[in-house]
Amino acid sequence: MSQAYPLGKTLDAALSKVAPAARTLMEAKALAGGLEVVELATDWLTVSEEAAAAMFAPSDALAHGHLQRYEDEHGNPVVAVTWWKLAEPGTVPKKAAKPAPKAETTPAEPADHTDDLYFRRGRTKPSRRRYVDPRQLDLFRHVDTDSDA
């Protein structure tokens, strides 16, 4: 089952039982009712045991999966709420466009990309071979098959 996240201008509005819920950004924009969808936000709430139990009580609401329960270092419940954050149109500053990448200039001499880390861990040392005993073949008895017995 896919996740559905509630919409709201504030966290309290998103946690209300009547808040609409959307699975995708396009669906959230359609349900926003003239408001602008700013982001899919995650906020953390430290609540009491009773409030956490009430938040996770079964309900007929469309939204599900937008609440996750954790504990802090003292064992108190902490709830992560994921919701679509809404704002009035024109109140959200537009993101600045990324600057065009600068044209690379080719240096006259190729750059040396090796550094001290390359030489540090023995990557350039000759591999160490295991010692091979020259008498190792003496373990097998030589059988002469061409001799007359």
C-alpha positions as CSV (number, residue, x, y, z in Angstrom):
1,M,0.0,0.0,0.0
2,S,1.4,3.4,-0.9
3,Q,2.0,6.3,1.5
4,A,-0.4,9.2,1.6
5,Y,0.6,12.5,3.2
6,P,-1.7,15.2,4.5
7,L,-1.7,18.7,3.2
8,G,-1.7,21.9,5.4
9,K,-0.2,25.3,5.9
10,T,0.9,24.4,9.4
11,L,1.7,21.1,11.1
12,D,-1.5,21.4,13.2
13,A,-3.6,21.8,10.1
14,A,-2.0,18.8,8.5
15,L,-2.6,16.7,11.6
16,S,-6.3,17.5,11.7
17,K,-8.7,14.8,10.8
18,V,-10.2,16.7,7.9
19,A,-6.9,17.5,6.1
20,P,-6.8,16.1,2.5
21,A,-4.0,13.6,1.7
22,A,-2.0,13.1,-1.4
23,R,0.4,10.4,-2.5
24,T,2.3,12.4,-5.2
25,L,3.3,15.9,-5.8
26,M,0.9,16.2,-8.8
27,E,-2.0,14.9,-6.6
28,A,-1.0,17.4,-3.8
29,K,-1.0,20.3,-6.3
30,A,-4.5,19.2,-7.5
31,L,-5.8,19.1,-3.9
32,A,-4.1,22.3,-2.7
33,G,-7.0,24.5,-3.7
34,G,-5.1,27.5,-5.1
35,L,-2.3,27.2,-2.6
36,E,1.3,26.4,-3.6
37,V,2.9,23.2,-2.5
38,V,6.2,24.2,-1.0
39,E,7.8,20.8,-0.1
40,L,7.2,17.4,1.4
41,A,8.3,18.3,5.0
42,T,9.2,16.0,7.9
43,D,8.7,17.5,11.4
44,W,9.6,15.9,14.8
45,L,7.2,16.1,17.7
46,T,8.0,15.1,21.3
47,V,4.7,14.1,22.8
48,S,3.3,12.3,25.8
49,E,2.4,8.6,25.8
50,E,-1.3,9.4,25.7
51,A,-0.9,11.9,22.8
52,A,1.2,9.3,20.9
53,A,-1.5,6.6,21.5
54,A,-4.2,9.0,20.2
55,M,-2.1,9.8,17.1
56,F,-1.7,6.2,16.2
57,A,-5.3,5.1,17.0
58,P,-7.1,3.5,14.1
59,S,-9.2,5.9,12.1
60,D,-11.1,6.1,8.8
61,A,-8.8,8.9,7.5
62,L,-7.4,8.6,4.0
63,A,-3.9,9.5,5.1
64,H,-1.8,6.7,6.4
65,G,1.9,6.1,6.9
66,H,2.7,9.8,7.5
67,L,3.4,9.1,11.2
68,Q,6.4,7.2,12.5
69,R,7.1,6.6,16.2
70,Y,10.5,6.8,17.7
71,E,11.9,7.3,21.2
72,D,14.4,9.8,22.5
73,E,17.3,9.0,24.8
74,H,15.0,9.1,27.8
75,G,12.4,6.7,26.3
76,N,9.9,9.5,25.6
77,P,7.9,9.0,22.4
78,V,8.9,11.2,19.4
79,V,6.7,11.2,16.4
80,A,8.0,12.0,12.9
81,V,5.2,13.6,10.8
82,T,5.7,13.8,7.0
83,W,3.3,16.2,5.3
84,W,2.8,18.4,2.2
85,K,3.6,22.0,3.3
86,L,1.4,24.6,1.6
87,A,1.8,28.4,1.2
88,E,0.0,31.3,-0.4
89,P,1.1,31.8,-4.0
90,G,3.9,34.3,-4.4
91,T,5.0,34.1,-0.8
92,V,7.6,31.4,-1.5
93,P,10.8,32.7,-3.0
94,K,11.7,31.0,-6.3
95,K,14.8,28.9,-6.3
96,A,17.7,30.5,-8.1
97,A,18.6,28.9,-11.4
98,K,21.8,26.9,-11.4
99,P,24.6,28.9,-13.0
100,A,25.9,27.6,-16.4
101,P,29.0,25.4,-16.0
102,K,32.2,27.2,-16.8
103,A,34.0,26.0,-19.9
104,E,37.0,23.9,-19.1
105,T,40.3,25.1,-20.2
106,T,42.8,22.5,-21.1
107,P,46.1,23.0,-19.3
108,A,49.4,22.9,-21.3
109,E,50.6,20.0,-19.2
110,P,48.4,17.2,-18.1
111,A,47.6,17.3,-14.4
112,D,49.1,14.8,-12.0
113,H,46.2,13.3,-10.1
114,T,48.3,11.1,-7.8
115,D,48.7,12.1,-4.2
116,D,50.3,10.9,-1.1
117,L,47.4,8.5,-0.4
118,Y,48.2,6.6,-3.5
119,F,51.7,5.8,-2.4
120,R,50.9,5.3,1.3
121,R,49.3,1.9,1.6
122,G,51.8,-0.1,-0.4
123,R,49.9,-0.1,-3.6
124,T,53.0,0.6,-5.6
125,K,55.3,-1.9,-3.7
126,P,56.0,-5.2,-5.5
127,S,53.7,-7.9,-4.4
128,R,55.1,-10.2,-1.7
129,R,55.3,-13.8,-2.8
130,R,55.0,-16.6,-0.3
131,Y,58.2,-18.5,0.4
132,V,58.3,-21.7,-1.7
133,D,60.5,-24.4,-0.3
134,P,62.8,-25.8,-3.0
135,R,62.6,-29.3,-1.4
136,Q,58.8,-29.4,-1.8
137,L,58.9,-31.8,-4.7
138,D,61.0,-34.2,-2.6
139,L,57.8,-35.3,-0.9
140,F,56.8,-37.3,-4.0
141,R,58.8,-40.4,-4.8
142,H,60.2,-40.4,-8.3
143,V,59.0,-43.5,-10.2
144,D,61.0,-44.5,-13.2
145,T,58.8,-46.2,-15.7
146,D,61.4,-46.9,-18.4
147,S,63.7,-49.0,-16.3
148,D,64.0,-52.8,-16.6
149,A,63.2,-54.4,-13.3
